[in-house]
């Protein structure tokens, strides 16, 4: 198994563990909405801004994870291709020397 495959299997295992681990939730969507509406009506937008930041964080995180995996996969395949080409050139040079 190549290093890239080991790395990917570790990442997928970690993601699988994180998906199946359940954490207690302190509030539900209806409760958050009621709290934000109440605070905004009183002129306090701090909780609403924090909630929006949290939503954006949760929205962007899967794209960051997938992009990171894609980057490392691309880099690994590029290095592997360069290594194969280098080995091919070495073999061709050795074959030319024997002729």
Order of alpha helices (4+ residues) and beta strands (2+ residues): alpha-alpha-alpha
